[in-house]
């Protein structure tokens, strides 16, 4: 988490720090202000957590390492990895290359199929298809027609 916070802070520093309006008195309108504040807050929270945990821990033992490595073999970690991979695929591959409605439908459909609790049936497949299709349509229609925000 600390490494992610550091990368987030570095990314925030690369953002423009000038005011959007051009007025130096309104520095708080700069795009970098909010991410910098968030990353500093995350760093402080991690520092407090570290200060509280270190005295309580008695070091890292072999059992701790075995338990940590065993986590990578669990179904929870597999699902998390699949969800992360799907999100990366959706953001970096599908958006901009595939029509927004289709890519959002596919992302939602595959994600729901991976995380469904019920056994496979045609009823579950139809329900997931309908939910994915309606959600994709409503979001794209709402953004483009009511909010007047163009989608990729």
DSSP file (Angstrom, degrees, kcal/mol; ACC not computed):
  #  RESIDUE AA STRUCTURE BP1 BP2  ACC     N-H-->O    O-->H-N    N-H-->O    O-->H-N    TCO  KAPPA ALPHA  PHI   PSI    X-CA   Y-CA   Z-CA
    1    1 A X     >        0   0    0      0, 0.0     4,-2.4     0, 0.0     5,-0.2   0.000 360.0 360.0 360.0 -36.9    0.0    0.0    0.0
    2    2 A X  H  >  +     0   0    0      1,-0.2     4,-2.3     2,-0.2     5,-0.2   0.905 360.0  49.9 -62.1 -41.2    2.9    2.3    0.8
    3    3 A X  H  > S+     0   0    0      1,-0.2     4,-2.4     2,-0.2    -1,-0.2   0.911 110.4  49.9 -64.9 -42.0    4.3    1.8   -2.7
    4    4 A X  H  > S+     0   0    0      1,-0.2     4,-2.4     2,-0.2    -1,-0.2   0.892 110.1  51.5 -63.1 -39.1    0.9    2.5   -4.3
    5    5 A X  H  X S+     0   0    0     -4,-2.4     4,-2.4     2,-0.2    -2,-0.2   0.903 109.5  49.5 -63.9 -41.4    0.7    5.7   -2.2
    6    6 A X  H  X S+     0   0    0     -4,-2.3     4,-2.6     2,-0.2    -2,-0.2   0.928 112.1  47.4 -64.3 -44.9    4.1    6.8   -3.3
    7    7 A X  H  X S+     0   0    0     -4,-2.4     4,-2.5     1,-0.2    -2,-0.2   0.892 111.7  51.4 -62.4 -38.9    3.2    6.2   -7.0
    8    8 A X  H  X S+     0   0    0     -4,-2.4     4,-2.1     2,-0.2    -2,-0.2   0.912 110.8  48.1 -63.2 -43.0   -0.1    8.1   -6.5
    9    9 A X  H  X S+     0   0    0     -4,-2.4     4,-2.1     2,-0.2    -2,-0.2   0.915 111.6  49.2 -64.5 -44.3    1.8   11.0   -5.0
   10   10 A X  H  X S+     0   0    0     -4,-2.6     4,-1.1     1,-0.2    -2,-0.2   0.912 111.5  49.9 -62.1 -42.5    4.4   11.1   -7.8
   11   11 A X  H  < S+     0   0    0     -4,-2.5     4,-0.4     1,-0.2     3,-0.3   0.883 109.4  51.8 -62.4 -38.1    1.5   11.0  -10.4
   12   12 A X  H >< S+     0   0    0     -4,-2.1     3,-1.1     1,-0.2    -2,-0.2   0.871 105.2  55.3 -66.7 -36.6   -0.2   13.8   -8.6
   13   13 A X  H 3< S+     0   0    0     -4,-2.1    -1,-0.2     1,-0.2    -2,-0.2   0.768 102.0  58.2 -67.8 -24.0    3.0   15.9   -8.7
   14   14 A X  T 3< S+     0   0    0     -4,-1.1    -1,-0.2    -3,-0.3    -2,-0.2   0.620  90.2  92.4 -79.0 -12.7    3.0   15.5  -12.5
   15   15 A X  S <  S-     0   0    0     -3,-1.1     2,-0.1    -4,-0.4    17,-0.1  -0.396  96.4 -82.0 -77.6 158.9   -0.4   17.0  -12.8
   16   16 A X        -     0   0    0      1,-0.1    16,-1.5    -2,-0.1    17,-0.2  -0.384  36.0-169.6 -62.5 134.6   -0.8   20.8  -13.4
   17   17 A X        +     0   0    0     14,-0.2    13,-0.2    13,-0.1     2,-0.2   0.325  54.8 103.2-106.8   4.9   -0.5   22.8  -10.2
   18   18 A X  S    S-     0   0    0      1,-0.1    13,-0.4    11,-0.1    14,-0.2  -0.547  84.6 -93.1 -83.7 155.0   -1.6   26.1  -11.8
   19   19 A X        -     0   0    0     -2,-0.2     3,-0.5    11,-0.2    11,-0.1  -0.366  23.9-132.2 -64.9 143.1   -5.1   27.3  -11.2
   20   20 A X  S    S+     0   0    0      6,-0.3    -1,-0.1     1,-0.2     7,-0.1   0.866 110.2  47.4 -63.3 -35.9   -7.7   26.3  -13.7
   21   21 A X  S    S-     0   0    0      5,-0.3    -1,-0.2     2,-0.2     3,-0.1   0.621 111.6-119.9 -81.7 -13.2   -8.8   29.9  -13.9
   22   22 A X  S    S+     0   0    0     -3,-0.5     2,-0.6     1,-0.3    -2,-0.1   0.366  74.6 126.8  88.5  -5.5   -5.3   31.3  -14.2
   23   23 A X    >   -     0   0    0      1,-0.1     3,-1.7     3,-0.1    -1,-0.3  -0.775  53.3-152.9 -89.3 118.9   -5.8   33.3  -11.0
   24   24 A X  G >  S+     0   0    0     -2,-0.6     3,-0.7     1,-0.3    -1,-0.1   0.737  94.2  65.7 -64.3 -19.8   -2.9   32.6   -8.5
   25   25 A X  G 3  S+     0   0    0      1,-0.3    -1,-0.3     2,-0.1     3,-0.3   0.728  97.2  56.3 -71.5 -20.3   -5.3   33.5   -5.6
   26   26 A X  G X   +     0   0    0     -3,-1.7     3,-1.8     1,-0.2    -6,-0.3  -0.362  62.5 142.4-107.6  51.9   -7.4   30.4   -6.6
   27   27 A X  G X   +     0   0    0     -3,-0.7     3,-1.8     1,-0.3     6,-0.2   0.767  61.2  73.1 -61.0 -26.4   -4.6   27.8   -6.3
   28   28 A X  G 3  S+     0   0    0      1,-0.3    -1,-0.3    -3,-0.3     6,-0.1   0.571  84.6  66.2 -69.7  -8.2   -7.1   25.3   -4.8
   29   29 A X  G <  S+     0   0    0     -3,-1.8    -1,-0.3     4,-0.1    -2,-0.2   0.434  73.9 118.1 -90.4   1.1   -8.7   24.9   -8.3
   30   30 A X  S X> S-     0   0    0     -3,-1.8     3,-1.2   -13,-0.2     4,-0.5  -0.420  72.1-127.6 -67.2 141.4   -5.6   23.2   -9.6
   31   31 A X  H 3> S+     0   0    0    -13,-0.4     4,-0.6     1,-0.2   -14,-0.2   0.753 105.4  56.7 -61.5 -24.5   -6.1   19.6  -10.8
   32   32 A X  H 3> S+     0   0    0    -16,-1.5     4,-2.0   -14,-0.2    -1,-0.2   0.660  86.2  80.4 -83.4 -15.0   -3.2   18.4   -8.6
   33   33 A X  H <> S+     0   0    0     -3,-1.2     4,-2.4   -17,-0.2     5,-0.2   0.940  92.7  44.1 -61.6 -52.6   -4.5   19.7   -5.3
   34   34 A X  H  X S+     0   0    0     -4,-0.5     4,-2.6     1,-0.2     5,-0.2   0.929 114.6  47.6 -63.5 -47.5   -7.0   16.9   -4.4
   35   35 A X  H  X S+     0   0    0     -4,-0.6     4,-2.5     1,-0.2    -1,-0.2   0.872 112.3  51.2 -62.2 -34.1   -4.7   14.0   -5.4
   36   36 A X  H  X S+     0   0    0     -4,-2.0     4,-2.4     2,-0.2    -1,-0.2   0.929 111.3  47.2 -66.2 -44.0   -1.8   15.5   -3.4
   37   37 A X  H  X S+     0   0    0     -4,-2.4     4,-2.4    -5,-0.2    -2,-0.2   0.921 113.2  48.9 -63.4 -43.3   -4.0   15.9   -0.3
   38   38 A X  H  X S+     0   0    0     -4,-2.6     4,-2.6     1,-0.2    -2,-0.2   0.925 112.0  48.0 -61.8 -45.1   -5.4   12.3   -0.7
   39   39 A X  H  X S+     0   0    0     -4,-2.5     4,-2.3     2,-0.2    -1,-0.2   0.884 111.8  49.4 -67.4 -37.0   -1.9   10.8   -1.1
   40   40 A X  H  X S+     0   0    0     -4,-2.4     4,-2.5     2,-0.2    -1,-0.2   0.917 111.9  49.5 -65.3 -41.9   -0.5   12.8    1.9
   41   41 A X  H  X S+     0   0    0     -4,-2.4     4,-2.4     2,-0.2    -2,-0.2   0.902 111.2  48.9 -61.9 -41.5   -3.5   11.6    4.0
   42   42 A X  H  X S+     0   0    0     -4,-2.6     4,-2.4     2,-0.2    -1,-0.2   0.906 110.8  50.7 -64.6 -40.7   -2.9    8.0    2.9
   43   43 A X  H  X S+     0   0    0     -4,-2.3     4,-2.4     2,-0.2    -2,-0.2   0.918 110.8  48.3 -64.1 -43.1    0.8    8.3    3.8
   44   44 A X  H  X S+     0   0    0     -4,-2.5     4,-2.4     2,-0.2    -2,-0.2   0.919 111.7  50.0 -62.9 -43.6   -0.1    9.7    7.2
   45   45 A X  H  X S+     0   0    0     -4,-2.4     4,-2.3     1,-0.2    -2,-0.2   0.903 112.0  48.0 -62.3 -40.9   -2.6    6.9    7.8
   46   46 A X  H  X S+     0   0    0     -4,-2.4     4,-2.6     2,-0.2    -1,-0.2   0.881 110.3  52.0 -67.2 -37.5    0.0    4.2    6.8
   47   47 A X  H  X S+     0   0    0     -4,-2.4     4,-2.5     2,-0.2    -2,-0.2   0.920 110.7  47.6 -64.3 -43.2    2.6    5.8    9.0
   48   48 A X  H  X S+     0   0    0     -4,-2.4     4,-2.0     2,-0.2    -2,-0.2   0.924 112.9  48.9 -63.0 -44.4    0.2    5.7   12.0
   49   49 A X  H  X S+     0   0    0     -4,-2.3     4,-2.2     1,-0.2    -2,-0.2   0.919 111.9  49.0 -60.8 -44.0   -0.7    2.1   11.2
   50   50 A X  H  X S+     0   0    0     -4,-2.6     4,-2.4     1,-0.2    -2,-0.2   0.909 110.0  51.1 -62.5 -43.2    3.0    1.1   10.9
   51   51 A X  H  X S+     0   0    0     -4,-2.5     4,-0.7     1,-0.2    -1,-0.2   0.855 114.0  44.9 -64.2 -34.8    3.8    2.9   14.3
   52   52 A X  H  X S+     0   0    0     -4,-2.0     4,-0.6    -5,-0.2    -1,-0.2   0.847 116.9  43.7 -76.8 -34.3    1.0    1.0   16.0
   53   53 A X  H  X S+     0   0    0     -4,-2.2     4,-1.9    -5,-0.2     3,-0.4   0.875 100.0  66.3 -82.7 -38.2    1.8   -2.5   14.5
   54   54 A X  H  < S+     0   0    0     -4,-2.4     3,-0.3     1,-0.2     5,-0.2   0.902 102.0  46.4 -57.3 -48.3    5.6   -2.6   14.7
   55   55 A X  H  < S+     0   0    0     -4,-0.7    -1,-0.2     1,-0.2    -2,-0.1   0.845 113.6  50.8 -63.6 -30.0    5.8   -2.8   18.6
   56   56 A X  H  < S+     0   0    0     -4,-0.6    -1,-0.2    -3,-0.4    -2,-0.2   0.792  96.2  82.1 -76.9 -28.2    3.0   -5.4   18.7
   57   57 A X     <  -     0   0    0     -4,-1.9     3,-0.1    -3,-0.3     0, 0.0  -0.477  64.0-155.1 -80.1 149.9    4.6   -7.7   16.2
   58   58 A X        -     0   0    0      1,-0.5    -1,-0.1    -2,-0.2     2,-0.1  -0.050  58.2 -83.0-110.9  30.3    7.3  -10.1   17.3
   59   59 A X        -     0   0    0     -5,-0.2     2,-0.5     2,-0.0    -1,-0.5  -0.251  59.2 -58.5  95.4 174.3    8.9  -10.3   13.9
   60   60 A X        -     0   0    0     -3,-0.1     2,-0.2    -2,-0.1    -3,-0.0  -0.844  54.4-166.4 -97.6 126.6    8.1  -12.4   10.8
   61   61 A X     >  -     0   0    0     -2,-0.5     4,-1.6     1,-0.1     3,-0.4  -0.628  36.2-103.4-108.7 168.6    8.2  -16.2   11.4
   62   62 A X  H  > S+     0   0    0      1,-0.2     4,-2.3    -2,-0.2     5,-0.2   0.842 120.9  56.3 -59.5 -36.4    8.3  -19.1    9.0
   63   63 A X  H  > S+     0   0    0      1,-0.2     4,-2.6     2,-0.2    -1,-0.2   0.867 103.7  54.3 -65.6 -35.7    4.6  -19.8    9.6
   64   64 A X  H  > S+     0   0    0     -3,-0.4     4,-2.3     2,-0.2    -1,-0.2   0.908 109.4  47.1 -63.4 -41.9    3.7  -16.2    8.6
   65   65 A X  H  X S+     0   0    0     -4,-1.6     4,-2.6     2,-0.2    -2,-0.2   0.905 112.4  49.7 -66.8 -42.0    5.5  -16.7    5.3
   66   66 A X  H  X S+     0   0    0     -4,-2.3     4,-2.2     1,-0.2    -2,-0.2   0.910 111.8  48.6 -62.9 -41.9    3.7  -20.0    4.7
   67   67 A X  H  X S+     0   0    0     -4,-2.6     4,-1.2     2,-0.2    -2,-0.2   0.900 112.0  49.0 -65.3 -40.7    0.4  -18.5    5.5
   68   68 A X  H  X S+     0   0    0     -4,-2.3     4,-0.7     1,-0.2     3,-0.3   0.911 113.1  46.6 -65.5 -42.2    1.0  -15.5    3.2
   69   69 A X  H >< S+     0   0    0     -4,-2.6     3,-0.6     1,-0.2     4,-0.2   0.840 107.3  57.8 -69.3 -32.3    2.1  -17.8    0.3
   70   70 A X  H >< S+     0   0    0     -4,-2.2     3,-1.5     1,-0.2     4,-0.2   0.806  95.4  65.9 -66.8 -28.2   -0.9  -20.1    0.9
   71   71 A X  H >< S+     0   0    0     -4,-1.2     3,-1.7     1,-0.3     6,-0.4   0.861  91.0  62.9 -61.2 -34.8   -3.2  -17.1    0.3
   72   72 A X  T << S+     0   0    0     -4,-0.7    -1,-0.3    -3,-0.6    -2,-0.2   0.612 101.7  52.7 -67.8 -10.0   -2.0  -16.9   -3.3
   73   73 A X  T <  S+     0   0    0     -3,-1.5    -1,-0.3    -4,-0.2    -2,-0.2   0.405  89.0 106.1-102.5   0.5   -3.6  -20.4   -3.8
   74   74 A X  S <> S-     0   0    0     -3,-1.7     4,-1.8    -4,-0.2     5,-0.1  -0.368  78.0-121.8 -82.6 160.4   -7.0  -19.5   -2.4
   75   75 A X  H  > S+     0   0    0      1,-0.2     4,-2.7     2,-0.2     5,-0.2   0.838 112.3  60.6 -66.4 -33.7  -10.2  -19.0   -4.4
   76   76 A X  H  > S+     0   0    0      1,-0.2     4,-2.3     2,-0.2    -1,-0.2   0.926 106.3  45.2 -60.3 -45.3  -10.4  -15.5   -3.0
   77   77 A X  H  > S+     0   0    0     -6,-0.4     4,-2.7     2,-0.2    -1,-0.2   0.890 111.6  52.8 -67.0 -38.8   -7.1  -14.5   -4.5
   78   78 A X  H  X S+     0   0    0     -4,-1.8     4,-2.5     2,-0.2    -2,-0.2   0.933 111.2  46.4 -61.2 -45.3   -8.0  -16.1   -7.8
   79   79 A X  H  X S+     0   0    0     -4,-2.7     4,-2.7     2,-0.2    -2,-0.2   0.913 112.4  50.1 -63.7 -42.3  -11.2  -14.1   -8.0
   80   80 A X  H  X S+     0   0    0     -4,-2.3     4,-2.5    -5,-0.2    -1,-0.2   0.913 111.6  49.0 -61.6 -42.5   -9.4  -10.9   -7.0
   81   81 A X  H  X S+     0   0    0     -4,-2.7     4,-2.7     2,-0.2    -2,-0.2   0.904 111.8  48.4 -64.1 -41.8   -6.8  -11.5   -9.8
   82   82 A X  H  X S+     0   0    0     -4,-2.5     4,-2.7     2,-0.2    -2,-0.2   0.924 112.1  49.2 -64.2 -44.1   -9.5  -12.2  -12.3
   83   83 A X  H  X S+     0   0    0     -4,-2.7     4,-2.2     2,-0.2    -2,-0.2   0.910 113.3  46.6 -62.5 -42.4  -11.4   -9.0  -11.3
   84   84 A X  H  X S+     0   0    0     -4,-2.5     4,-2.4     2,-0.2    -2,-0.2   0.920 112.9  49.3 -65.7 -43.4   -8.2   -7.0  -11.5
   85   85 A X  H  X S+     0   0    0     -4,-2.7     4,-2.5     1,-0.2    -2,-0.2   0.901 111.4  49.3 -62.6 -41.5   -7.3   -8.5  -14.9
   86   86 A X  H  X S+     0   0    0     -4,-2.7     4,-2.7     2,-0.2    -1,-0.2   0.900 111.0  49.9 -64.6 -40.5  -10.8   -7.8  -16.3
   87   87 A X  H  X S+     0   0    0     -4,-2.2     4,-2.7     2,-0.2     5,-0.2   0.913 112.0  47.2 -65.1 -42.1  -10.7   -4.2  -15.1
   88   88 A X  H  X S+     0   0    0     -4,-2.4     4,-2.8     2,-0.2     5,-0.5   0.919 113.3  49.1 -64.0 -43.1   -7.3   -3.7  -16.7
   89   89 A X  H  X>S+     0   0    0     -4,-2.5     5,-2.2    -5,-0.2     4,-1.6   0.912 112.8  48.1 -61.1 -43.2   -8.5   -5.3  -19.9
   90   90 A X  I  <>S+     0   0    0     -4,-2.7     5,-2.3     3,-0.2    -2,-0.2   0.933 119.0  37.9 -63.1 -47.7  -11.6   -3.1  -19.9
   91   91 A X  I  <5S+     0   0    0     -4,-2.7    -2,-0.2     3,-0.2    -3,-0.2   0.942 127.9  29.0 -73.1 -48.6   -9.8    0.2  -19.2
   92   92 A X  I  <5S+     0   0    0     -4,-2.8    -3,-0.2    -5,-0.2    -2,-0.2   0.662 132.3  24.7 -93.9 -16.4   -6.6   -0.3  -21.3
   93   93 A X  I  <5S+     0   0    0     -4,-1.6     4,-0.2    -5,-0.5    -3,-0.2   0.797 125.0  33.9-112.6 -51.9   -7.7   -2.5  -24.1
   94   94 A X  I >><S+     0   0    0     -5,-2.2     4,-3.1     3,-0.1     3,-1.6   0.929  95.4  82.7 -79.6 -45.0  -11.5   -2.3  -24.7
   95   95 A X  B 34<S+a   98   0A   0     -5,-2.3     4,-0.1     1,-0.3     5,-0.0  -0.425 107.6  12.2 -64.6 126.2  -12.3    1.4  -24.0
   96   96 A X  T 34 S+     0   0    0      2,-0.7    -1,-0.3    -2,-0.2    -2,-0.1   0.066 128.4  57.3  95.6 -23.6  -11.4    3.4  -27.0
   97   97 A X  T <4 S+     0   0    0     -3,-1.6     2,-0.4     1,-0.2    -2,-0.2   0.738 107.2  41.4-105.7 -34.3  -11.1    0.4  -29.3
   98   98 A X  B  < S-a   95   0A   0     -4,-3.1    -2,-0.7    -5,-0.1    -1,-0.2  -0.888 105.0 -86.4-114.1 145.6  -14.4   -1.2  -28.9
   99   99 A X     >  -     0   0    0     -2,-0.4     4,-2.7     1,-0.1     5,-0.3  -0.203  41.0-120.2 -51.7 139.6  -17.7    0.7  -28.8
  100  100 A X  H  > S+     0   0    0      1,-0.2     4,-2.6     2,-0.2     5,-0.3   0.876 109.8  50.0 -54.0 -46.5  -18.4    1.9  -25.2
  101  101 A X  H  > S+     0   0    0      1,-0.2     4,-2.2     2,-0.2    -1,-0.2   0.900 113.6  45.5 -62.9 -41.1  -21.7    0.0  -24.9
  102  102 A X  H  > S+     0   0    0     -3,-0.3     4,-2.7     2,-0.2    -2,-0.2   0.931 114.2  47.3 -68.8 -45.8  -20.3   -3.3  -26.1
  103  103 A X  H  X S+     0   0    0     -4,-2.7     4,-2.4     1,-0.2    -2,-0.2   0.893 114.1  47.5 -65.3 -38.7  -17.1   -3.1  -24.0
  104  104 A X  H  X S+     0   0    0     -4,-2.6     4,-2.7    -5,-0.3     5,-0.2   0.910 111.9  50.4 -67.9 -41.5  -19.2   -2.2  -20.9
  105  105 A X  H  X S+     0   0    0     -4,-2.2     4,-2.9    -5,-0.3     5,-0.2   0.943 112.7  46.4 -58.9 -48.4  -21.6   -5.0  -21.6
  106  106 A X  H  X S+     0   0    0     -4,-2.7     4,-2.7     2,-0.2     5,-0.3   0.915 112.8  49.6 -62.6 -43.5  -18.8   -7.5  -22.0
  107  107 A X  H  X S+     0   0    0     -4,-2.4     4,-2.4    -5,-0.2     5,-0.2   0.951 115.4  42.5 -60.8 -49.9  -17.0   -6.3  -18.8
  108  108 A X  H  X S+     0   0    0     -4,-2.7     4,-2.6     2,-0.2     5,-0.2   0.918 115.2  50.3 -63.2 -43.6  -20.2   -6.5  -16.7
  109  109 A X  H  X S+     0   0    0     -4,-2.9     4,-2.2    -5,-0.2    -2,-0.2   0.945 114.2  42.5 -61.4 -50.6  -21.3   -9.8  -18.2
  110  110 A X  H  X S+     0   0    0     -4,-2.7     4,-2.1    -5,-0.2    -1,-0.2   0.910 114.7  51.1 -65.3 -41.7  -17.9  -11.5  -17.7
  111  111 A X  H  X S+     0   0    0     -4,-2.4     4,-2.1    -5,-0.3    -1,-0.2   0.923 112.1  46.3 -62.6 -44.0  -17.5  -10.1  -14.2
  112  112 A X  H  X S+     0   0    0     -4,-2.6     4,-0.7     1,-0.2    -1,-0.2   0.867 110.8  52.9 -67.2 -35.2  -20.9  -11.2  -13.1
  113  113 A X  H  < S+     0   0    0     -4,-2.2     3,-0.4    -5,-0.2    -1,-0.2   0.884 111.0  47.4 -65.9 -37.1  -20.4  -14.7  -14.5
  114  114 A X  H  < S+     0   0    0     -4,-2.1    -2,-0.2     1,-0.2    -1,-0.2   0.894 119.5  38.1 -69.3 -39.4  -17.1  -15.0  -12.6
  115  115 A X  H  < S+     0   0    0     -4,-2.1    -1,-0.2    -5,-0.2    -2,-0.2   0.318  83.0 127.0 -99.8   8.5  -18.7  -13.8   -9.3
  116  116 A X     <  -     0   0    0     -4,-0.7     4,-0.1    -3,-0.4    -3,-0.0  -0.365  46.6-155.1 -67.0 145.7  -22.1  -15.4   -9.4
  117  117 A X        +     0   0    0      2,-0.1    -1,-0.1    -2,-0.0     2,-0.1   0.697  68.9  80.0 -91.4 -22.8  -23.0  -17.5   -6.4
  118  118 A X  S    S-     0   0    0      1,-0.1     3,-0.1     3,-0.0     2,-0.1  -0.440  88.1-101.8 -85.9 158.2  -25.5  -19.7   -8.2
  119  119 A X        -     0   0    0      1,-0.1     5,-0.2    -2,-0.1    -1,-0.1  -0.389  55.9 -79.8 -70.6 158.0  -24.8  -22.7  -10.3
  120  120 A X        +     0   0    0      4,-0.1     2,-0.3    -2,-0.1    -1,-0.1  -0.366  65.0 150.0 -63.9 132.9  -24.9  -22.2  -14.0
  121  121 A X     >  -     0   0    0     -2,-0.1     4,-2.3    -3,-0.1     5,-0.2  -0.961  57.6-110.4-152.3 163.8  -28.4  -22.3  -15.5
  122  122 A X  H  > S+     0   0    0     -2,-0.3     4,-2.4     1,-0.2     5,-0.2   0.825 118.7  56.7 -67.0 -30.1  -30.1  -20.6  -18.4
  123  123 A X  H  > S+     0   0    0      2,-0.2     4,-2.4     1,-0.2    -1,-0.2   0.921 108.5  45.4 -66.3 -44.1  -32.1  -18.5  -16.0
  124  124 A X  H  > S+     0   0    0      2,-0.2     4,-2.6     1,-0.2     5,-0.2   0.914 113.0  51.2 -64.5 -43.1  -29.0  -17.1  -14.4
  125  125 A X  H  X S+     0   0    0     -4,-2.3     4,-2.2     1,-0.2    -2,-0.2   0.909 111.5  47.1 -60.9 -43.1  -27.4  -16.5  -17.8
  126  126 A X  H  X S+     0   0    0     -4,-2.4     4,-2.5     2,-0.2    -1,-0.2   0.909 112.0  50.6 -65.2 -41.9  -30.5  -14.6  -19.0
  127  127 A X  H  X S+     0   0    0     -4,-2.4     4,-2.5     2,-0.2    -2,-0.2   0.925 112.6  45.5 -62.3 -45.5  -30.6  -12.6  -15.8
  128  128 A X  H  X S+     0   0    0     -4,-2.6     4,-2.5     2,-0.2     5,-0.2   0.885 112.9  51.4 -65.7 -39.2  -26.9  -11.6  -16.1
  129  129 A X  H  X S+     0   0    0     -4,-2.2     4,-2.4    -5,-0.2    -2,-0.2   0.920 112.2  45.8 -63.4 -44.4  -27.4  -10.8  -19.8
  130  130 A X  H  X S+     0   0    0     -4,-2.5     4,-2.9     2,-0.2     5,-0.3   0.930 114.2  47.6 -65.5 -46.4  -30.4   -8.6  -19.1
  131  131 A X  H  X S+     0   0    0     -4,-2.5     4,-2.4    -5,-0.2     5,-0.2   0.926 114.6  46.5 -62.0 -45.0  -28.7   -6.8  -16.2
  132  132 A X  H  X S+     0   0    0     -4,-2.5     4,-2.3    -5,-0.2    -2,-0.2   0.920 115.4  46.2 -63.7 -44.2  -25.5   -6.2  -18.2
  133  133 A X  H  X S+     0   0    0     -4,-2.4     4,-2.4    -5,-0.2    -2,-0.2   0.929 115.0  45.1 -65.8 -46.7  -27.3   -5.0  -21.2
  134  134 A X  H  X S+     0   0    0     -4,-2.9     4,-3.1     2,-0.2     5,-0.3   0.916 114.1  49.2 -64.9 -42.9  -29.7   -2.6  -19.4
  135  135 A X  H  X S+     0   0    0     -4,-2.4     4,-2.5    -5,-0.3     5,-0.3   0.937 112.6  47.4 -62.1 -46.5  -26.9   -1.2  -17.2
  136  136 A X  H  X S+     0   0    0     -4,-2.3     4,-2.2    -5,-0.2     5,-0.2   0.921 115.9  45.0 -60.3 -44.8  -24.7   -0.6  -20.2
  137  137 A X  H  X S+     0   0    0     -4,-2.4     4,-2.9    -5,-0.2     5,-0.3   0.934 113.9  47.9 -65.9 -47.3  -27.6    1.0  -22.2
  138  138 A X  H  X S+     0   0    0     -4,-3.1     4,-2.7     2,-0.2     5,-0.2   0.916 114.1  46.4 -62.9 -44.6  -28.8    3.2  -19.3
  139  139 A X  H  X S+     0   0    0     -4,-2.5     4,-2.4    -5,-0.3     5,-0.2   0.946 117.0  42.9 -64.0 -48.0  -25.3    4.5  -18.4
  140  140 A X  H  X S+     0   0    0     -4,-2.2     4,-2.1    -5,-0.3     5,-0.2   0.908 117.9  45.5 -67.7 -40.4  -24.4    5.3  -22.0
  141  141 A X  H  X>S+     0   0    0     -4,-2.9     4,-2.6    -5,-0.2     5,-0.6   0.920 114.1  49.1 -67.4 -43.9  -27.8    6.8  -22.8
  142  142 A X  I  X>S+     0   0    0     -4,-2.7     5,-2.2    -5,-0.3     4,-1.5   0.922 114.3  44.0 -63.1 -45.0  -27.9    8.9  -19.6
  143  143 A X  I  <5S+     0   0    0     -4,-2.4     6,-3.2    -5,-0.2    -1,-0.2   0.917 120.1  40.3 -67.1 -42.6  -24.4   10.3  -20.0
  144  144 A X  I  <5S+     0   0    0     -4,-2.1    -2,-0.2    -5,-0.2    -1,-0.2   0.835 127.9  27.7 -79.7 -31.3  -24.7   11.1  -23.7
  145  145 A X  I  <5S+     0   0    0     -4,-2.6    -3,-0.2    -5,-0.2    -2,-0.2   0.819 132.1  25.9-101.4 -35.2  -28.3   12.4  -23.7
  146  146 A X  I  <<S+     0   0    0     -4,-1.5    -3,-0.2    -5,-0.6    -4,-0.1   0.875 132.0  31.9 -97.9 -45.1  -28.9   13.9  -20.3
  147  147 A X  S   <S-     0   0    0     -5,-2.2    -3,-0.2     2,-0.1    -4,-0.2   0.618  94.5-138.7 -86.0 -12.9  -25.5   14.8  -19.0
  148  148 A X        +     0   0    0     -6,-0.4     2,-0.6     1,-0.2    -4,-0.2   0.862  51.5 145.7  54.8  40.5  -24.3   15.6  -22.5
  149  149 A X        -     0   0    0     -6,-3.2    -1,-0.2    -7,-0.1     2,-0.2  -0.934  48.3-130.0-107.5 119.7  -20.9   14.0  -21.8
  150  150 A X        -     0   0    0     -2,-0.6     2,-0.3    -3,-0.1    -6,-0.0  -0.479  20.5-143.5 -70.5 137.6  -19.4   12.2  -24.8
  151  151 A X              0   0    0     -2,-0.2   -51,-0.1   -11,-0.1    -1,-0.0  -0.696 360.0 360.0 -98.9 153.5  -18.3    8.6  -24.1
  152  152 A X              0   0    0     -2,-0.3   -56,-0.2   -53,-0.1    -1,-0.1   0.513 360.0 360.0 -63.7 360.0  -15.2    7.0  -25.5
